[in-house]
Amino acid sequence: MIPVFVLHCSELPERTLMCRAHLGERLVQATYWRGIHGKTWGLQTVLEFDPGQHLPPGHVGLNLGTWNLWQHIALSKTDDVVCILEDDAVLPPNFYAEVDKVQRQLDRDMPDWDLCFLGLAEAQPHVWNKVTERVGPPDSRLCKMNDPFGTHAYIVKRRALPILLDNMAVAHRNLDQQLWARVLKPGLLKWCAVLPSLITQRTFDYVGSGKPEWTPSCIDDAPAYVPQPNSAPLKMFTVTETEAKQFASGGSSNVPPIPQSELITLTTAMIDRFPCIYRGESLEEDGINTHGRSVPINQCARLNTPCHDRPVSLSGSVKMYSGFSVTDCESCQYRKEMALNSVRERLPLPDGHFNPSMLMWNGKLIFATRDSWGHSKVALWELTNSKSDWAGEWKVKAIGSFATDHAEASRLEDPRLFIATNKDSGAKNLCVAFNLPDGYPPKRVQVGFVRFNGDLTGITDTEVFRSPLNSLYEKNWSPFEDEDGLHWVYSMKPEHMVLGQSNWSTPNNLPWTGGFMRGGAAPVFVPSDVPGEHGGKYYVFFHGCLKRVEGNIYTTGVYTFERHAPYQILKQSTVPLLWPDLPAQGENVVKRYVWWVGGAVLHAGAWHLAIGVDDSFSRIVRIPVEDVEKALSDVPETDRDRTTSLRNTVISKGTGGDNARS
């Protein structure tokens, strides 16, 4: 069994007693190392971490106590690897087995490791913003990251202790900040962290409630442990009971109490006040988002008449607000019907995998995900279902995690799977299109794609494109291949622009209520024998973006376009097929109301969509074909402007050369 050392202060006996009881329940044998209680010792430091700012006594004591413990372990005849805990660590029931599993993975995927954090004092899933690399396969829990926060649980090799002792003999910053700045960031040790955390901390506020179990940090005086109730939903998306009363009654709080279930409905109404009003972004009416300004259009896009002032429906009743009668219009009802008539299943993917895509490749359903915010490699998975119609349980099997060495493609974000012909070999290859930001916040975002070899073990080449409008911010191009080669849907409204060896542009005057139309899944060709449809048509599932002060709300729509140039849009959903999930009680996600569609597969009479949710996880959404066709059937032929224009310009490649290929 791995030796375990616990850093504690005898001046805080209730904490030590609780720690001993907890470790006893976990059957963990530990050596308790008496640390230095900074306030009792009267410690202070003359070193400043900012002008005029010094470490408080507790943190000075933690630095000294930890440094002394490292020295003791370095001089003792203990095992090569030890585990160091602080006295507020919360261990899993099978502690030794879990740590052994971590060690075996470290020895396999990072054999030269020196230190591994078993827990970080940061809430999931926001910690994924810091991740710079996943160590090992895409289902690995080992990650490298920027500025790891927390030293309450880690394993370390004895050979690393002299480096720690030489570089950490100072009380300059908090222990974890100092460890990052002086040892980890300079690369003096080989290290990583386990995500999600294997060991958590009693004194850290993981759920964001503002009420950790012990208010002071683990190194200062603290009251006895008092369990706290579950936290409420995030405040910015919640209304109080008083606010709800005022909202429902037109300003007066003198109304009967409203049940909690109806408060949730009110919260949603306050976030999404105008579900039928188009709010888009435009630049001189060409549909290209460069200035990012919102243009509200005060009319119902379905009926071309004013809708309502502020919709609030409580248990089906009609409420009044500021003298206006609030009723649901036809497209509100349509939204409700479509949102309810879908099956949404969260996939069993490891944390940090989101914004997915999928397609059939060589008889297998391949699933691609963006692997976290920080490094954004692309992870490939094989997706299987327990039933032939995909109505059963989903399972995932890791294929691999991939990056490209192209100078302009260091971050592969928001993958879109498609199949394209290799001009050199004539073979069909699985490809993935990406957004390519240069960092955060990005000064430049390009688009491109990578091509995989036949057995999906590696990337063979990469292409990066320049903007056809010389824009520094390009995203969401949607690729498809026909007999004329590889094409990209560049914009959808007010013009449907398709780029390729020739660029085609046709007007799109069809109504749409779901915000600015942006890219999504790669177009899917569906054969058809309907006369006038040229033997078939393409289906495009895209995402819309409704601009809100409280934050953008994403939607999912669909349209079809012709098989051949000029690729005129044929039909389009007038209202979204899908809206984001309502927030769950206490759910913690990176970014609320993100609902990004990145892949679509037609199977067993239903469309199956790969959806990225809240920049945190992935769903499969199943919509029957008849529901999609119903959404498309309301656009009459007379609403389509069939005039087209042809631009004989060739799409330019990126700055990496004539073809920007690696």
C-alpha positions, 0 to 999 in steps of 0.5 A, spaced: 500 500 500 502 506 498 504 510 504 500 516 506 502 522 510 497 527 512 498 534 514 494 537 520 495 542 525 494 540 533 491 547 534 485 545 530 483 538 533 476 538 531 479 538 524 484 532 525 479 528 529 474 528 523 480 527 518 482 521 522 474 518 523 474 519 515 480 515 513 478 510 518 472 509 515 476 508 508 480 503 512 486 508 510 493 507 514 496 514 515 502 518 518 499 524 521 505 530 520 504 536 525 504 542 521 505 549 523 499 554 525 501 560 522 497 565 527 499 561 533 506 562 531 505 569 529 508 568 523 509 573 517 513 574 511 516 580 508 516 578 501 510 581 497 506 577 492 503 584 489 505 591 491 504 592 499 500 585 499 503 579 503 501 572 505 497 571 511 500 567 517 496 561 515 499 560 508 506 562 511 505 556 516 502 551 510 508 553 506 513 551 512 509 545 514 509 542 507 517 544 506 518 540 512 514 534 511 518 534 504 524 534 507 522 528 512 520 524 507 526 525 503 530 523 508 526 517 511 526 510 508 520 510 505 517 507 498 519 510 492 512 513 491 508 517 497 501 520 497 500 527 501 494 529 504 491 535 507 486 534 513 480 536 509 481 531 504 475 527 502 477 520 499 473 515 495 471 509 498 476 504 495 482 509 496 487 504 495 484 501 489 483 507 485 490 510 487 493 504 484 489 504 478 492 511 477 499 509 478 498 504 473 496 509 468 501 513 469 506 508 468 503 506 462 502 513 459 507 517 462 512 513 465 517 518 467 512 522 471 514 525 478 508 528 481 500 527 480 495 531 483 489 526 485 484 532 486 484 540 484 480 545 488 476 547 482 469 546 480 467 541 474 467 543 469 470 550 469 477 547 470 477 544 463 478 551 461 485 550 463 487 543 460 493 543 455 493 536 454 490 529 455 495 524 457 494 518 454 487 516 450 481 520 449 478 516 455 484 518 460 483 522 466 490 524 466 491 531 464 496 537 463 494 544 465 495 551 466 496 553 473 493 547 477 489 550 484 490 546 490 495 541 494 490 537 498 491 531 495 497 528 490 502 523 489 509 524 488 516 520 487 522 521 492 526 523 487 522 529 485 523 532 493 530 535 492 527 539 486 521 541 490 526 543 496 531 547 492 525 551 489 520 552 494 524 554 500 520 561 500 514 563 503 512 568 497 505 566 494 500 561 496 503 554 496 499 552 489 501 558 486 508 558 488 509 550 486 506 552 479 510 558 478 517 555 481 517 548 479 511 546 474 511 551 469 518 551 468 518 544 467 522 542 472 518 536 474 514 531 469 507 532 472 499 531 471 492 531 474 487 527 475 480 529 472 475 529 474 478 529 481 479 523 485 479 526 492 475 532 493 476 538 499 471 539 505 473 546 505 472 548 498 466 551 495 465 546 489 458 547 487 459 555 487 454 556 492 458 561 496 457 556 503 463 551 503 463 547 509 468 550 513 468 558 511 476 559 512 481 556 508 484 549 511 490 553 514 486 558 518 482 557 524 475 554 522 469 552 526 466 545 526 464 542 520 457 543 519 453 540 512 450 545 508 444 544 504 444 543 496 445 549 492 440 553 488 441 554 481 445 559 478 443 566 480 443 569 474 438 564 471 433 565 477 428 569 479 426 570 487 419 569 489 418 576 490 420 578 483 416 572 480 410 575 484 411 582 481 413 579 474 406 575 474 402 581 476 404 587 472 408 590 478 405 588 484 407 584 489 401 583 493 399 576 490 398 569 493 405 565 493 407 562 487 409 554 487 416 553 486 415 549 480 412 555 477 418 559 479 422 555 474 417 556 468 417 564 470 425 563 470 425 560 463 420 566 461 425 571 463 431 568 460 427 567 453 422 573 453 421 573 445 421 566 443 418 568 436 422 574 435 428 574 430 434 577 433 440 576 428 446 579 426 448 582 420 453 587 416 450 591 410 445 585 410 450 580 407 449 575 413 456 575 415 458 577 422 464 581 423 461 587 427 457 583 431 451 587 432 444 585 434 438 587 429 431 585 432 425 585 428 419 586 431 414 581 428 413 574 428 417 570 422 412 565 421 406 570 420 409 576 418 405 580 424 407 583 431 407 577 436 406 579 443 409 583 448 412 578 453 410 571 454 408 568 461 405 562 461 403 559 468 400 552 468 397 554 461 393 560 464 394 567 460 397 572 464 397 580 464 403 584 463 403 592 463 396 592 460 398 587 454 394 580 454 399 575 453 397 569 449 401 564 445 402 565 437 402 559 432 409 558 432 410 558 440 405 552 439 409 549 434 416 550 438 412 546 444 410 541 439 417 540 436 421 540 443 417 535 446 417 530 440 425 528 441 429 523 445 435 527 448 440 522 451 446 524 454 452 520 452 457 516 457 463 520 455 468 522 459 468 529 462 471 535 457 468 532 451 463 536 447 461 539 441 460 532 437 459 530 430 458 523 427 457 519 421 457 512 418 464 510 416 466 503 413 460 500 417 461 503 424 458 509 427 464 514 428 463 519 433 468 525 434 468 530 440 472 536 442 477 534 447 476 540 452 477 548 452 484 548 453 487 544 448 482 542 443 484 535 440 479 531 436 477 525 439 475 519 435 470 514 438 466 508 435 459 509 438 454 503 438 447 502 440 444 496 444 438 496 439 438 496 431 434 502 431 438 505 436 433 506 441 437 502 446 443 504 450 449 507 447 456 505 448 462 509 446 469 506 445 475 510 444 479 510 438 484 515 439 486 523 440 489 527 435 492 533 433 496 536 427 503 539 427 500 544 422 503 551 424 496 554 423 492 549 426 494 548 433 487 548 436 482 543 433 475 546 435 468 544 434 469 538 429 465 536 423 466 529 420 465 528 413 467 524 407 472 526 401 476 523 396 483 524 396 485 527 389 492 524 390 490 516 391 483 517 389 481 513 395 475 516 400 477 518 407 474 520 413 475 528 414 474 532 420 473 540 419 475 545 424 475 552 427 482 554 428 482 560 433 489 563 435 488 563 442 483 566 447 481 571 446 482 570 439 485 575 435 484 571 429 479 564 427 480 560 421 477 554 418 480 548 415 480 540 415 484 534 417 484 527 413 485 521 417 488 514 414 484 508 412 484 505 419 483 512 423 490 511 427 493 518 424 492 524 420 495 524 413 494 532 412 491 538 414 488 544 410 487 551 412 483 556 408 483 564 408 477 568 408 474 569 401 472 576 404 479 577 408 475 577 415 479 575 421 474 571 424 471 565 420 467 559 423 462 554 422 463 552 414 460 546 413 463 541 408 460 536 403 462 533 396 459 532 390 461 530 383 464 537 382 468 536 388 469 538 395 464 544 397 463 548 403 457 552 405 459 559 407 453 562 409 445 561 409 442 567 410 440 572 407 444 569 401 446 561 401 453 561 399 457 555 397 464 555 396 468 551 392 472 551 385 466 556 383 463 560 389 455 560 388 450 565 391 443 565 391 438 569 396 434 566 402 428 570 403 425 564 407 422 565 414 426 563 421 425 565 428 431 562 431 436 567 431 442 568 426 443 562 422 450 559 423 453 553 421 452 546 424 452 539 421 455 537 414 450 537 409 447 530 408 445 527 401 438 524 401 436 520 395 429 522 392 425 520 386 421 526 387 420 529 380 424 536 380 428 535 385 434 532 381 434 525 384 435 528 391 437 533 396 441 535 401 439 536 408 443 541 413 442 541 420 444 548 423 444 552 429 441 559 430 444 564 435 439 568 439 442 574 442 440 576 449 443 580 455 443 574 459 447 570 454 446 567 448 441 562 447 442 557 441 437 553 437 437 548 432 434 548 425 434 545 418 433 546 411 434 543 404 438 545 398 439 542 391 443 537 389 447 541 383 449 548 383 447 553 384 445 549 390 439 553 391 435 552 398 429 549 397 425 548 404 427 551 411 424 550 418 421 556 420 422 555 427 427 551 431 426 544 431 430 544 438 431 548 444 436 548 449 435 544 455 432 547 461 437 548 467 437 542 472 437 544 479 444 545 482 447 543 475 454 546 474 456 547 466 461 551 463 456 556 459 448 555 459 444 555 453 449 552 448 446 547 444 450 546 438 449 541 432 455 538 429 453 531 426 447 528 423 445 521 421 439 518 418 437 511 420 431 507 422 426 512 420 429 518 424 434 523 424 440 522 429 443 529 431 450 529 435 449 535 440 454 539 444 450 541 450 453 547 454 460 547 452 460 541 457 457 534 454 454 531 448 447 528 447 444 524 441 437 527 439 432 523 435 427 526 431 422 522 427 423 523 419 416 525 419 417 531 424 423 534 420 418 534 414 413 537 417 417 543 420 419 543 412 413 543 409 410 550 411 414 554 406 410 554 399 414 555 393 412 562 392 416 564 398 422 562 394 426 567 390 429 562 385 434 568 382 441 566 382 448 569 381 455 565 379 461 568 382 467 565 378 472 565 384 476 560 387 477 559 394 484 561 397 488 557 401 491 559 408 498 562 409 502 556 410 503 556 402 499 555 396 495 549 399 497 550 406 498 543 407 502 539 412 
